[in-house]
Amino acid sequence: MSRRVERKAFKSNLTRGQRVRGTLFALGIFLLIILYWLAAFYGTEWLYGYMNKRPPEVAAQLINCIGGLFLWGITMTCLGRFFRSEQLKFFQALIAAIKSMSRGDFNVSVDNNNPHNGPFVELVDSINNMAVELGQLEKMRQEFISNVSHEIQSPLTSISGFSRALQNETITPEERKHYLEIIEAESTRLSKLSDNLLKLSSLESQHHPFEPKSYRLDKQIRNHILACEPQWVEKSIDMDIELESVTLTADEDLLSQVWTNLIHNAIKFTPVGGTIGVHVANTRKEAIIRISNNGACISEEDLPHIFERFYKADKSRNRTSGGNGLGLSIVKKIIDMHAGTISVESKPEEKTVFIVRLSLQE
């Protein structure tokens, strides 16, 4: 917001300055014409006196006008060359910036403080903003490639290492079984990573099927909780469930992915004997879904990045639990497709709560 206000103030000051310069320029031209006419008048008067001969008055006035125009033409020619050279430098800077961006170098900036830029101020501003935005996109692309490479390389290294270990004929059957289990787990992790990447790419392509229909949201979430019963029973987790009746118009399959990811995350990060809360409230205008757990809190530094691709608040815990940092990115994208919001609250000694808000207006 502050940048937008500063930009508006800059443009306002620039417009006011252009008006002042325009007025002064017009006044200067008027004074220059008078000066040239006086120079032509006194110059011809001196010439007539020197020659002791004076032409008729009409011819004298005509000579004065032609002389003034001649002086004016010389001045405009000099000024035109000066301004053309300045404009040429300006356009060369624009062309150089565009060529640099076409080569992938987005660390460019065109000077926008030259008063001679005139109507091209907004063009320069747009090019500078485009360079910044493209630079950020390029940085995100490089980070994405780096993250994908890292996530793929780690399980491949494990699979390769334990495959070589299996070739050793002296290992015991127990060790062989253990190695095979690790290879299977790493293969599953690779498959899950590939599936999530394809799913996220499909969601962001704007061609993913979106088929909203009316259904009971509370029943959908209850079914997901029951489907995860073996996981939370195994960890002796206490389920605090409160589901108000909510009829929602949305894509049931897409939201099913949201509840699966959020509930699985809650089970994953809740300690043995802990508590998970799943509350659904109906305010008539919107449905508010709160999914909480009493596991370790998310730090303040991590909270703003929790929905970014491949971001892991706890690297070691995600690694051991098979996470790849894409689940919450998929959740955020699906909620955005439904024009809803998702946020997270987490403080020390308190529960971590994911809050989803979905409009009940069709």
C-alpha positions as semicolon CSV with decimal commas, in nm:
position;residue;x (nm);y (nm);z (nm)
1;M;0,000;0,000;0,000
2;S;0,281;0,245;0,088
3;R;0,453;0,183;-0,246
4;R;0,127;0,256;-0,428
5;V;0,081;0,582;-0,235
6;E;0,442;0,682;-0,303
7;R;0,395;0,606;-0,672
8;K;0,077;0,818;-0,689
9;A;0,251;1,104;-0,509
10;F;0,548;1,074;-0,746
11;K;0,319;1,087;-1,051
12;S;0,126;1,383;-0,905
13;N;0,448;1,576;-0,841
14;L;0,573;1,479;-1,185
15;T;0,255;1,608;-1,353
16;R;0,272;1,933;-1,157
17;G;0,637;1,974;-1,252
18;Q;0,556;1,909;-1,618
19;R;0,291;2,182;-1,611
20;V;0,533;2,430;-1,456
21;R;0,802;2,341;-1,708
22;G;0,551;2,371;-1,993
23;T;0,448;2,719;-1,880
24;L;0,808;2,831;-1,843
25;F;0,893;2,683;-2,183
26;A;0,610;2,873;-2,354
27;L;0,713;3,196;-2,179
28;G;1,074;3,137;-2,283
29;I;0,972;3,089;-2,648
30;F;0,770;3,413;-2,638
31;L;1,063;3,608;-2,490
32;L;1,302;3,444;-2,737
33;I;1,087;3,553;-3,034
34;I;1,087;3,912;-2,906
35;L;1,464;3,896;-2,855
36;Y;1,523;3,762;-3,207
37;W;1,299;4,029;-3,361
38;L;1,484;4,304;-3,169
39;A;1,821;4,153;-3,274
40;A;1,708;4,147;-3,638
41;F;1,568;4,502;-3,614
42;Y;1,880;4,660;-3,461
43;G;2,108;4,450;-3,679
44;T;1,941;4,567;-4,002
45;E;1,928;4,928;-3,875
46;W;2,304;4,918;-3,820
47;L;2,351;4,764;-4,165
48;Y;2,136;5,034;-4,331
49;G;2,334;5,307;-4,154
50;Y;2,662;5,148;-4,256
51;M;2,553;5,127;-4,621
52;N;2,385;5,473;-4,614
53;K;2,093;5,315;-4,790
54;R;1,753;5,211;-4,656
55;P;1,492;5,002;-4,841
56;P;1,120;5,080;-4,834
57;E;0,949;5,032;-4,496
58;V;0,758;4,720;-4,606
59;A;1,076;4,556;-4,731
60;A;1,259;4,656;-4,408
61;Q;0,989;4,493;-4,194
62;L;0,993;4,181;-4,412
63;I;1,374;4,157;-4,377
64;N;1,339;4,190;-3,999
65;C;1,083;3,904;-3,988
66;I;1,296;3,681;-4,209
67;G;1,604;3,756;-3,996
68;G;1,416;3,673;-3,674
69;L;1,285;3,350;-3,822
70;F;1,635;3,259;-3,940
71;L;1,774;3,306;-3,589
72;W;1,479;3,108;-3,448
73;G;1,543;2,826;-3,695
74;I;1,910;2,804;-3,598
75;T;1,816;2,788;-3,228
76;M;1,550;2,520;-3,281
77;T;1,791;2,313;-3,489
78;C;2,048;2,318;-3,208
79;L;1,784;2,242;-2,942
80;G;1,635;1,965;-3,159
81;R;1,972;1,795;-3,193
82;F;2,024;1,819;-2,818
83;F;1,682;1,674;-2,732
84;R;1,713;1,405;-3,000
85;S;2,044;1,294;-2,851
86;E;1,883;1,283;-2,505
87;Q;1,584;1,086;-2,635
88;L;1,817;0,855;-2,825
89;K;2,003;0,778;-2,502
90;F;1,668;0,721;-2,328
91;F;1,540;0,478;-2,594
92;Q;1,876;0,302;-2,607
93;A;1,847;0,245;-2,232
94;L;1,495;0,105;-2,281
95;I;1,609;-0,125;-2,563
96;A;1,910;-0,244;-2,360
97;A;1,682;-0,323;-2,063
98;I;1,439;-0,519;-2,282
99;K;1,724;-0,712;-2,447
100;S;1,868;-0,797;-2,105
101;M;1,529;-0,931;-1,990
102;S;1,497;-1,135;-2,310
103;R;1,832;-1,301;-2,221
104;G;1,706;-1,384;-1,871
105;D;1,881;-1,101;-1,685
106;F;1,614;-0,926;-1,480
107;N;1,849;-0,713;-1,267
108;V;1,780;-0,407;-1,481
109;S;1,637;-0,067;-1,403
110;V;1,577;0,228;-1,633
111;D;1,627;0,579;-1,491
112;N;1,284;0,735;-1,444
113;N;1,389;1,071;-1,298
114;N;1,476;1,242;-1,627
115;P;1,229;1,530;-1,689
116;H;1,273;1,482;-2,066
117;N;1,102;1,141;-2,049
118;G;0,765;1,317;-2,066
119;P;0,483;1,076;-2,161
120;F;0,715;0,775;-2,135
121;V;0,730;0,791;-1,754
122;E;0,457;0,528;-1,713
123;L;0,623;0,307;-1,977
124;V;0,952;0,318;-1,785
125;D;0,770;0,249;-1,459
126;S;0,596;-0,053;-1,615
127;I;0,922;-0,193;-1,754
128;N;1,095;-0,157;-1,416
129;N;0,801;-0,328;-1,241
130;M;0,799;-0,605;-1,503
131;A;1,171;-0,664;-1,446
132;V;1,112;-0,699;-1,070
133;E;0,817;-0,937;-1,115
134;L;1,001;-1,152;-1,372
135;G;1,304;-1,162;-1,144
136;Q;1,088;-1,293;-0,860
137;L;0,932;-1,555;-1,089
138;E;1,276;-1,667;-1,205
139;K;1,391;-1,697;-0,845
140;M;1,081;-1,904;-0,762
141;R;1,145;-2,126;-1,067
142;Q;1,506;-2,190;-0,967
143;E;1,405;-2,265;-0,608
144;F;1,134;-2,503;-0,734
145;I;1,381;-2,693;-0,955
146;S;1,632;-2,707;-0,669
147;N;1,369;-2,838;-0,427
148;V;1,239;-3,101;-0,670
149;S;1,594;-3,218;-0,744
150;H;1,669;-3,244;-0,372
151;E;1,347;-3,433;-0,295
152;I;1,411;-3,679;-0,577
153;Q;1,783;-3,724;-0,510
154;S;1,741;-3,823;-0,145
155;P;1,521;-4,134;-0,195
156;L;1,716;-4,233;-0,509
157;T;2,038;-4,230;-0,306
158;S;1,878;-4,451;-0,041
159;I;1,738;-4,693;-0,299
160;S;2,073;-4,714;-0,478
161;G;2,270;-4,765;-0,155
162;F;2,046;-5,036;-0,010
163;S;2,021;-5,210;-0,349
164;R;2,399;-5,244;-0,349
165;A;2,384;-5,369;0,010
166;L;2,139;-5,642;-0,094
167;Q;2,399;-5,779;-0,335
168;N;2,610;-5,878;-0,036
169;E;2,544;-6,250;0,013
170;T;2,659;-6,243;0,375
171;I;2,372;-6,031;0,511
172;T;2,114;-6,200;0,732
173;P;1,748;-6,247;0,630
174;E;1,648;-5,988;0,891
175;E;1,884;-5,731;0,742
176;R;1,766;-5,815;0,391
177;K;1,403;-5,765;0,497
178;H;1,493;-5,434;0,664
179;Y;1,669;-5,309;0,351
180;L;1,375;-5,410;0,132
181;E;1,135;-5,224;0,361
182;I;1,347;-4,910;0,330
183;I;1,356;-4,943;-0,050
184;E;0,978;-4,987;-0,056
185;A;0,926;-4,682;0,169
186;E;1,155;-4,465;-0,044
187;S;0,980;-4,584;-0,363
188;T;0,644;-4,494;-0,207
189;R;0,783;-4,155;-0,116
190;L;0,895;-4,096;-0,475
191;S;0,555;-4,203;-0,604
192;K;0,380;-3,968;-0,362
193;L;0,607;-3,680;-0,463
194;S;0,533;-3,740;-0,831
195;D;0,159;-3,763;-0,761
196;N;0,159;-3,437;-0,563
197;L;0,360;-3,256;-0,829
198;L;0,118;-3,365;-1,099
199;K;-0,180;-3,273;-0,881
200;L;-0,041;-2,926;-0,803
201;S;0,045;-2,867;-1,168
202;S;-0,307;-2,969;-1,271
203;L;-0,467;-2,740;-1,011
204;E;-0,259;-2,443;-1,128
205;S;-0,318;-2,507;-1,499
206;Q;-0,676;-2,367;-1,477
207;H;-0,790;-2,672;-1,673
208;H;-0,851;-2,894;-1,371
209;P;-1,214;-3,014;-1,353
210;F;-1,416;-2,805;-1,111
211;E;-1,760;-2,954;-1,049
212;P;-1,943;-2,787;-0,759
213;K;-2,253;-2,949;-0,616
214;S;-2,456;-2,923;-0,299
215;Y;-2,369;-3,174;-0,025
216;R;-2,337;-3,210;0,354
217;L;-1,993;-3,089;0,459
218;D;-2,023;-3,221;0,816
219;K;-2,094;-3,574;0,689
220;Q;-1,793;-3,557;0,455
221;I;-1,556;-3,459;0,738
222;R;-1,704;-3,724;0,970
223;N;-1,638;-3,990;0,707
224;H;-1,276;-3,877;0,677
225;I;-1,230;-3,895;1,054
226;L;-1,370;-4,249;1,059
227;A;-1,149;-4,348;0,764
228;C;-0,842;-4,239;0,966
229;E;-0,953;-4,425;1,278
230;P;-0,677;-4,689;1,266
231;Q;-0,409;-4,416;1,268
232;W;-0,543;-4,216;1,563
233;V;-0,640;-4,527;1,760
234;E;-0,287;-4,664;1,717
235;K;-0,146;-4,347;1,881
236;S;-0,420;-4,340;2,150
237;I;-0,527;-3,995;2,034
238;D;-0,836;-3,839;2,191
239;M;-1,066;-3,698;1,920
240;D;-1,261;-3,383;2,018
241;I;-1,528;-3,361;1,747
242;E;-1,807;-3,106;1,713
243;L;-1,976;-3,092;1,373
244;E;-2,269;-2,861;1,308
245;S;-2,491;-2,939;1,011
246;V;-2,360;-2,755;0,701
247;T;-2,485;-2,783;0,342
248;L;-2,219;-2,651;0,108
249;T;-2,200;-2,598;-0,267
250;A;-1,846;-2,696;-0,368
251;D;-1,637;-2,956;-0,547
252;E;-1,667;-3,252;-0,312
253;D;-1,368;-3,442;-0,450
254;L;-1,132;-3,144;-0,423
255;L;-1,236;-3,060;-0,066
256;S;-1,197;-3,427;0,021
257;Q;-0,825;-3,381;-0,053
258;V;-0,818;-3,083;0,186
259;W;-0,965;-3,273;0,481
260;T;-0,745;-3,576;0,410
261;N;-0,427;-3,366;0,418
262;L;-0,523;-3,162;0,725
263;I;-0,643;-3,457;0,932
264;H;-0,343;-3,672;0,837
265;N;-0,110;-3,386;0,930
266;A;-0,285;-3,348;1,265
267;I;-0,244;-3,721;1,338
268;K;0,118;-3,717;1,217
269;F;0,226;-3,433;1,448
270;T;0,015;-3,519;1,753
271;P;0,210;-3,707;2,023
272;V;0,092;-4,041;2,160
273;G;-0,202;-3,982;2,391
274;G;-0,256;-3,631;2,255
275;T;-0,572;-3,458;2,140
276;I;-0,704;-3,359;1,798
277;G;-0,997;-3,121;1,762
278;V;-1,224;-3,107;1,457
279;H;-1,492;-2,839;1,484
280;V;-1,734;-2,728;1,212
281;A;-1,945;-2,415;1,271
282;N;-2,229;-2,281;1,056
283;T;-2,273;-1,902;1,066
284;R;-2,525;-1,911;0,776
285;K;-2,291;-1,690;0,573
286;E;-1,992;-1,918;0,592
287;A;-1,872;-2,251;0,720
288;I;-1,578;-2,235;0,963
289;I;-1,371;-2,552;1,001
290;R;-1,109;-2,572;1,277
291;I;-0,868;-2,867;1,287
292;S;-0,631;-2,852;1,585
293;N;-0,366;-3,066;1,753
294;N;-0,156;-3,031;2,066
295;G;0,173;-3,126;1,905
296;A;0,481;-2,906;1,885
297;C;0,397;-2,549;1,784
298;I;0,502;-2,386;1,458
299;S;0,752;-2,104;1,510
300;E;0,667;-1,745;1,418
301;E;0,936;-1,749;1,147
302;D;0,775;-2,052;0,982
303;L;0,410;-1,942;0,998
304;P;0,422;-1,700;0,698
305;H;0,578;-1,973;0,479
306;I;0,374;-2,274;0,589
307;F;0,173;-2,290;0,262
308;E;0,472;-2,249;0,030
309;R;0,585;-2,537;-0,191
310;F;0,841;-2,771;-0,034
311;Y;0,852;-2,563;0,283
312;K;0,904;-2,775;0,595
313;A;0,882;-2,622;0,939
314;D;1,048;-2,931;1,085
315;K;1,282;-3,083;0,824
316;S;1,375;-3,393;1,022
317;R;1,019;-3,475;1,122
318;N;0,888;-3,434;0,767
319;R;1,169;-3,650;0,637
320;T;1,098;-3,936;0,873
321;S;0,723;-3,918;0,820
322;G;0,750;-3,914;0,441
323;G;0,635;-3,557;0,387
324;N;0,753;-3,357;0,087
325;G;0,621;-3,009;0,169
326;L;0,352;-3,007;-0,101
327;G;0,042;-3,110;0,096
328;L;-0,038;-2,768;0,239
329;S;0,035;-2,600;-0,096
330;I;-0,230;-2,824;-0,253
331;V;-0,470;-2,744;0,031
332;K;-0,416;-2,369;-0,015
333;K;-0,472;-2,392;-0,390
334;I;-0,798;-2,586;-0,351
335;I;-0,930;-2,341;-0,091
336;D;-0,841;-2,051;-0,322
337;M;-1,033;-2,219;-0,605
338;H;-1,339;-2,214;-0,377
339;A;-1,286;-1,844;-0,294
340;G;-1,225;-1,940;0,068
341;T;-0,945;-1,868;0,312
342;I;-0,715;-2,082;0,524
343;S;-0,500;-1,964;0,811
344;V;-0,300;-2,119;1,092
345;E;-0,255;-2,022;1,456
346;S;0,022;-2,171;1,667
347;K;0,173;-2,052;1,994
348;P;0,393;-2,220;2,256
349;E;0,198;-2,420;2,514
350;E;-0,115;-2,388;2,295
351;K;-0,274;-2,591;2,018
352;T;-0,188;-2,552;1,652
353;V;-0,511;-2,470;1,469
354;F;-0,580;-2,465;1,096
355;I;-0,887;-2,252;1,020
356;V;-1,073;-2,288;0,689
357;R;-1,353;-2,049;0,594
358;L;-1,586;-2,132;0,304
359;S;-1,870;-1,911;0,188
360;L;-2,219;-2,064;0,193
361;Q;-2,337;-1,827;-0,082
362;E;-2,373;-2,007;-0,413
